[in-house]
Amino acid sequence: MGQDYTTTITTEYIKLQDLLKYEGLCETGGVAKLRIQDGEVQVNGEVCTMRGKKLRSGDRVTIDGTTVTIA
Protein backbone atom coordinates (compact mmCIF):
# COMPACT_ATOMS: atom_id res chain seq x y z
CA MET A 1 0.00 0.00 0.00
CA GLY A 2 1.21 3.47 -0.81
CA GLN A 3 1.19 6.60 1.22
CA ASP A 4 0.82 10.32 0.62
CA TYR A 5 3.36 12.83 1.84
CA THR A 6 4.95 16.18 1.06
CA THR A 7 8.58 16.89 0.29
CA THR A 8 10.20 20.32 0.21
CA ILE A 9 12.69 21.40 -2.43
CA THR A 10 15.01 24.36 -2.01
CA THR A 11 15.55 24.96 -5.73
CA GLU A 12 13.22 26.29 -8.42
CA TYR A 13 12.50 22.77 -9.66
CA ILE A 14 13.59 19.13 -9.49
CA LYS A 15 13.60 16.70 -12.41
CA LEU A 16 11.19 13.79 -12.20
CA GLN A 17 13.82 11.05 -12.30
CA ASP A 18 15.85 12.85 -9.63
CA LEU A 19 12.83 13.12 -7.33
CA LEU A 20 12.08 9.39 -7.64
CA LYS A 21 15.67 8.53 -6.75
CA TYR A 22 15.97 11.16 -3.98
CA GLU A 23 12.76 10.00 -2.28
CA GLY A 24 13.76 6.33 -2.51
CA LEU A 25 10.82 5.48 -4.76
CA CYS A 26 13.28 3.97 -7.25
CA GLU A 27 16.60 2.39 -6.29
CA THR A 28 18.65 4.11 -9.00
CA GLY A 29 18.34 6.75 -11.66
CA GLY A 30 18.38 3.97 -14.26
CA VAL A 31 15.39 2.25 -12.67
CA ALA A 32 13.59 5.61 -12.47
CA LYS A 33 14.27 6.21 -16.17
CA LEU A 34 12.82 2.83 -17.17
CA ARG A 35 9.73 3.16 -14.98
CA ILE A 36 9.03 6.64 -16.36
CA GLN A 37 9.48 5.47 -19.96
CA ASP A 38 7.17 2.50 -19.28
CA GLY A 39 4.39 4.88 -18.21
CA GLU A 40 4.36 3.82 -14.55
CA VAL A 41 4.57 7.37 -13.16
CA GLN A 42 1.87 10.03 -13.01
CA VAL A 43 2.42 13.76 -12.62
CA ASN A 44 -0.65 15.71 -11.51
CA GLY A 45 -2.89 12.75 -12.34
CA GLU A 46 -1.60 12.13 -15.88
CA VAL A 47 0.94 9.56 -17.09
CA CYS A 48 4.28 11.25 -17.73
CA THR A 49 7.00 9.65 -19.87
CA MET A 50 9.42 12.60 -19.76
CA ARG A 51 12.14 11.74 -17.25
CA GLY A 52 13.50 15.29 -17.38
CA LYS A 53 10.08 16.76 -16.52
CA LYS A 54 10.64 19.76 -14.27
CA LEU A 55 8.59 19.56 -11.08
CA ARG A 56 7.79 22.68 -9.13
CA SER A 57 5.96 23.50 -5.92
CA GLY A 58 2.41 22.17 -6.02
CA ASP A 59 3.10 19.30 -8.43
CA ARG A 60 2.05 15.78 -7.40
CA VAL A 61 3.91 12.61 -8.42
CA THR A 62 2.32 9.17 -8.04
CA ILE A 63 4.06 5.79 -8.36
CA ASP A 64 3.03 2.43 -6.90
CA GLY A 65 0.14 4.04 -5.01
CA THR A 66 2.41 6.56 -3.27
CA THR A 67 1.83 10.25 -3.95
CA VAL A 68 4.49 12.89 -3.25
CA THR A 69 3.47 16.54 -3.28
CA ILE A 70 6.23 19.10 -3.94
CA ALA A 71 6.35 22.04 -1.56
N, C-alpha and C positions, 0 to 999 in steps of 0.2 A: 504494500500500500504506500502511496506517495504522501507527501505532506506539502503544505504551503508555507512559505516564509519570505522574508524580505532581506535583501542584501544591499549594502550601501557601497557605491563606487565614489572615488575621489577625483575621477577624471571626467571629461566631457562625455565619453562613451566607453564601452567595452565591446570587443568583437564577440559574436555568439560563441564561436569555438573556444575562445579564451574563458568565457564565463562558465561554460560546461566543465572545463578542466579545473578552473579555480575553485568552483563550488563542489568538486568531487563527484559530479554527476556522470562524468566519463573519466576513465583511468588516465588516458593520455590525449594529447591533441589529435593524434591519428585516429583514435576511436571516435572522438567528437566529430571529426571531419566525415568519417564514414556514416555515422548515425544521422548527421545533418543531410548528407547527400541522399541517404535512403528515405528521407521524408519522415523521420521519427521524432522530429522536434517541431514544436509550434511556438510562434512568436505572436503574442496578442490574439491568440485563438485561431491562427492560420498556419498551415504547414509552411515552413521556411527551409529552403534548400541552399541558401547562401551562407556559407560558413563565416564569411567576413562581414555579415550583417552587423551594423553598428547599433548597439542597444544603448538607450538613454534612460534617464529617470522616468519612471512610469510604465516602462515596457514590462511585459510578463512573458516568461519563457516556461514552457511545459515539456517535460520528458518523463516517461515512465510513471505518469500520474503525479509527479512532483511539479509544483509551480513555484518559480522564483520571481518575485517582483523587484525591479531595480529601483533603488531610492537614491 
